[in-house]
Amino acid sequence: MLYCYVEQGQIIEGPGRLPKSWRNIGALDKASPEQLLELGWLPFIDVKPEYNKDTQYITGSRVITADAVTMNNTVNDYSAEEIATRLESAKTPILNRINTEVNTYINQYYDPGTQQTFTAIYVKYNTQAVKDYLDPVLAWIESVMAYYYTQKATIVAAADLTALRAITWDFETFDETKPDASLQALMASLSE
């Protein structure tokens, strides 16, 4: 339980647990509620009402009575502008995270240098064999990116924080469709 130390109707300390300095001098932590009251330590009562954290916030004031300090809580609504600002602020880290994750996902299979080399070979050699080998890789990357852009658009379009929190993605679903292609195998086939 939390307590406030009150002198002459003013909170001097708390709310918090009984301070160690008091506990060390005479087992105050074992004192009865009546003994604590006599010493000026009043229980702190803070019962929060139900509210929607996405659209509301709580303010309150402390009311000191002879036997307790009670938090008088009030539920307030955010303005439409505040809700919109909070929603936009919440989107930014999610957009950053999905952007990082899509790049990490693709790069674990085909790092940027490999992708650039694939593209250069595709343009330079322009043969059906090279196209047959690389087209599935390019199609796979395109499918991952199409999924990414769909999820990104869903994040941007989220109408409220509840909808935003419900958005998930899983790039690993593309593991099964990833082509078995490597730069080393392609380079070996070109030297034959």
Buried (B, 14 or more C-beta within 10 A) or exposed (E): EBBBBBEEEEBEBBBEEBBEEBBEEEEBEEBEEEEBBEBBBBBBBBEEEEBEEBBBEBEBEBEBEEEBBBBEBEBEEBEEEEBEEBBEEBBEEBBEEBEEBBEEBBEEBBEEEBBEBBEEBBEEBEEEEBEEBBEBBBEBBEEBEEBBEEBBEBBEEBEBBEBBEEBEBEBEEBEEEBBEBEBEEBEEEBEE
